[in-house]
């Protein structure tokens, strides 16, 4: 049943974030020949995953004690995500990577405004809610949204190739009088429009990827921010804290931040003599 109080969404890539510690001292104890062999094997796989039409892969050197390496994987299907994870786990490099955390989600484009408009249009046509004709018309309207030139490119865009990345999960608060899900639809929609205005003010400075994780992980959404200047993350997130949708209803999980680098720079990361670059 299509509940008019529940905003629709469109989904694209399945996304897996994996955070690792790198056992650098053990790695440095290997012979140069073995390090080269292991590094070449891993580089080859990451390049294949990155170049695949059915997915993508991104590497980032993390800054701080929470980890050393973050691997972000995209796949067109949930099964494909599981397979890509298995390929990585079979690498000899994984003998020197200690899993610290992961996050499973699916790229999401929210349709708060569009959902309200679709329900209004169907009501104007005097269609019986959730009847066969109503459902067909509703599905057709969602398909038009998915095929629109604004939405379609976002569903299966590759990982943004920007130097710096910040990832964090978040929830909408469900606490007594501050329960996001008990608010009327119109009020939630207005708050989300106001919330979006803050993000749009940083257009060009930051690329944002929102993924839904309800039913897949501990929080409700994952947020990836990509920029050419890491200071933008602080300014954007700080400004959003003053927005009511975040100030009153936002619950944030841990933050991971770092520097994206290309797979061919993996050897630089492993050697630790310089910071790998995004070529």
VEXLO-444975 format. One record per residue (C-alpha): residue number from 1; residue in one letter; x, y, z. Coordinates in steps of 0.02 Angstrom, whole numbers, plus 50000, padded with zeros to 5 digits. Layout:
! VEXLO-444975
 resi resn     X     Y     Z
  NUM    A     X     Y     Z
...
//
This chain:
! VEXLO-444975
 resi resn     X     Y     Z
    1    X 50000 50000 50000
    2    X 50066 50171 49950
    3    X 50051 50276 50109
    4    X 50039 50463 50069
    5    X 50135 50499 50230
    6    X 50286 50399 50172
    7    X 50401 50488 50047
    8    X 50455 50383 49900
    9    X 50636 50360 49849
   10    X 50733 50297 49700
   11    X 50882 50181 49721
   12    X 51041 50156 49621
   13    X 51210 50080 49666
   14    X 51228 49965 49815
   15    X 51368 50034 49923
   16    X 51489 49954 50046
   17    X 51610 50054 50152
   18    X 51749 49955 50236
   19    X 51874 50027 50360
   20    X 52038 49941 50398
   21    X 52193 49960 50504
   22    X 52353 49925 50407
   23    X 52486 49822 50496
   24    X 52627 49927 50427
   25    X 52767 49854 50534
   26    X 52725 49677 50480
   27    X 52715 49737 50300
   28    X 52885 49823 50311
   29    X 52958 49659 50372
   30    X 52920 49571 50208
   31    X 53046 49557 50068
   32    X 53035 49686 49931
   33    X 52989 49550 49806
   34    X 52842 49490 49910
   35    X 52780 49668 49943
   36    X 52785 49703 49757
   37    X 52691 49543 49713
   38    X 52554 49572 49843
   39    X 52537 49755 49796
   40    X 52523 49719 49610
   41    X 52388 49589 49640
   42    X 52284 49711 49744
   43    X 52312 49856 49624
   44    X 52253 49748 49479
   45    X 52091 49701 49568
   46    X 52051 49878 49624
   47    X 52078 49941 49446
   48    X 51961 49807 49378
   49    X 51827 49851 49507
   50    X 51846 50036 49470
   51    X 51832 50015 49282
   52    X 51683 49896 49286
   53    X 51520 49954 49210
   54    X 51430 49863 49350
   55    X 51519 49946 49495
   56    X 51659 50055 49559
   57    X 51792 50057 49694
   58    X 51876 50199 49788
   59    X 52025 50198 49906
   60    X 52057 50329 50040
   61    X 52196 50351 50166
   62    X 52108 50389 50330
   63    X 52173 50520 50451
   64    X 52158 50485 50638
   65    X 52157 50334 50752
   66    X 51995 50257 50683
   67    X 52085 50173 50539
   68    X 52213 50183 50400
   69    X 52117 50136 50244
   70    X 51938 50153 50184
   71    X 51876 50054 50035
   72    X 51713 50109 49957
   73    X 51634 49986 49836
   74    X 51485 50011 49719
   75    X 51387 49870 49636
   76    X 51231 49863 49529
   77    X 51155 49724 49634
   78    X 51164 49664 49814
   79    X 51236 49499 49753
   80    X 51367 49596 49654
   81    X 51416 49690 49812
   82    X 51440 49525 49905
   83    X 51545 49457 49761
   84    X 51655 49612 49755
   85    X 51681 49597 49943
   86    X 51735 49416 49923
   87    X 51860 49461 49786
   88    X 51942 49586 49902
   89    X 51943 49463 50048
   90    X 52041 49338 49941
   91    X 52185 49460 49914
   92    X 52349 49419 49999
   93    X 52350 49600 50055
   94    X 52208 49560 50175
   95    X 52333 49467 50285
   96    X 52394 49642 50332
   97    X 52225 49729 50342
   98    X 52126 49721 50504
   99    X 51939 49754 50482
  100    X 51880 49894 50596
  101    X 51706 49929 50531
  102    X 51592 49926 50381
  103    X 51432 50005 50319
  104    X 51303 49935 50197
  105    X 51182 50049 50105
  106    X 51104 50089 49937
  107    X 51120 50253 49844
  108    X 50957 50348 49867
  109    X 50870 50496 49789
  110    X 50731 50556 49904
  111    X 50567 50616 49829
  112    X 50481 50715 49965
  113    X 50419 50851 49849
  114    X 50381 50732 49706
  115    X 50283 50612 49817
  116    X 50163 50748 49871
  117    X 50139 50806 49691
  118    X 50105 50629 49628
  119    X 49973 50598 49761
  120    X 49891 50766 49720
  121    X 49889 50727 49534
  122    X 49810 50557 49560
  123    X 49680 50629 49678
  124    X 49635 50757 49545
  125    X 49604 50613 49424
  126    X 49481 50537 49549
  127    X 49573 50371 49549
  128    X 49535 50252 49692
  129    X 49687 50253 49809
  130    X 49788 50093 49788
  131    X 49669 50026 49657
  132    X 49743 49946 49499
  133    X 49732 50106 49395
  134    X 49800 50211 49539
  135    X 49949 50094 49564
  136    X 49987 50091 49377
  137    X 49981 50281 49368
  138    X 50088 50297 49525
  139    X 50220 50177 49458
  140    X 50222 50269 49291
  141    X 50250 50434 49382
  142    X 50396 50359 49481
  143    X 50471 50293 49320
  144    X 50465 50467 49244
  145    X 50557 50532 49397
  146    X 50691 50397 49380
  147    X 50715 50438 49196
  148    X 50722 50626 49217
  149    X 50887 50707 49164
  150    X 50909 50774 49342
  151    X 50886 50608 49433
  152    X 50945 50470 49314
  153    X 51129 50522 49308
  154    X 51137 50525 49498
  155    X 51078 50346 49524
  156    X 51227 50264 49441
  157    X 51361 50399 49443
  158    X 51536 50338 49484
  159    X 51623 50385 49647
  160    X 51663 50572 49634
  161    X 51846 50597 49590
  162    X 51886 50731 49717
  163    X 52037 50727 49831
  164    X 51956 50729 50003
  165    X 51817 50621 50072
  166    X 51712 50620 50230
  167    X 51589 50482 50273
  168    X 51466 50470 50417
  169    X 51301 50381 50456
  170    X 51150 50468 50530
  171    X 50972 50444 50594
  172    X 50816 50548 50612
  173    X 50777 50565 50797
  174    X 50632 50466 50872
  175    X 50626 50533 51049
  176    X 50462 50588 51129
  177    X 50410 50757 51060
  178    X 50557 50756 50941
  179    X 50500 50608 50837
  180    X 50532 50644 50654
  181    X 50415 50505 50598
  182    X 50267 50572 50694
  183    X 50274 50741 50606
  184    X 50144 50776 50472
  185    X 50206 50746 50295
  186    X 50193 50930 50246
  187    X 50300 50984 50394
  188    X 50433 50853 50356
  189    X 50435 50904 50174
  190    X 50459 51087 50218
  191    X 50602 51047 50337
  192    X 50687 50942 50203
  193    X 50671 51083 50076
  194    X 50752 51204 50199
  195    X 50885 51074 50238
  196    X 50923 51054 50053
  197    X 50950 51241 50032
  198    X 51102 51232 50145
  199    X 51179 51095 50039
  200    X 51142 51185 49876
  201    X 51234 51338 49943
  202    X 51392 51232 49931
  203    X 51361 51179 49752
  204    X 51526 51160 49661
  205    X 51624 51152 49823
  206    X 51564 50981 49880
  207    X 51487 50827 49799
  208    X 51365 50735 49911
  209    X 51311 50553 49898
  210    X 51164 50500 50007
  211    X 51130 50315 50034
  212    X 50988 50230 50127
  213    X 51030 50097 50255
  214    X 50866 50062 50345
  215    X 50859 49873 50362
  216    X 51041 49853 50310
  217    X 51146 49934 50447
  218    X 51139 50020 50617
  219    X 51090 50193 50556
  220    X 50961 50251 50430
  221    X 51070 50343 50304
  222    X 51251 50355 50252
  223    X 51324 50520 50192
  224    X 51479 50537 50083
  225    X 51553 50709 50054
  226    X 51687 50738 49923
  227    X 51783 50901 49900
  228    X 51945 50979 49839
  229    X 51969 51066 50007
  230    X 51938 50969 50169
  231    X 51891 51128 50262
  232    X 51728 51129 50164
  233    X 51669 50977 50265
  234    X 51679 51075 50428
  235    X 51589 51226 50357
  236    X 51449 51126 50276
  237    X 51414 51009 50422
  238    X 51427 51152 50547
  239    X 51303 51259 50451
  240    X 51183 51113 50434
  241    X 51184 51091 50624
  242    X 51086 51254 50636
  243    X 50953 51191 50517
  244    X 50801 51125 50612
  245    X 50800 50958 50520
  246    X 50972 50925 50595
  247    X 50970 51030 50753
  248    X 50811 50952 50818
  249    X 50795 50788 50725
  250    X 50971 50736 50673
  251    X 51071 50599 50759
  252    X 51249 50574 50694
  253    X 51362 50423 50701
  254    X 51553 50418 50689
  255    X 51644 50518 50556
  256    X 51785 50453 50446
  257    X 51887 50573 50341
  258    X 52036 50554 50227
  259    X 52117 50574 50059
  260    X 52061 50479 49905
  261    X 52197 50401 49799
  262    X 52198 50304 49637
  263    X 52230 50115 49635
  264    X 52395 50138 49545
  265    X 52452 50238 49697
  266    X 52421 50091 49814
  267    X 52607 50050 49818
  268    X 52641 50227 49882
  269    X 52515 50203 50023
  270    X 52588 50034 50068
  271    X 52767 50100 50069
  272    X 52719 50245 50182
  273    X 52858 50359 50119
  274    X 52737 50485 50042
  275    X 52551 50525 50034
  276    X 52468 50437 49886
  277    X 52385 50549 49759
  278    X 52225 50548 49657
  279    X 52286 50541 49478
//
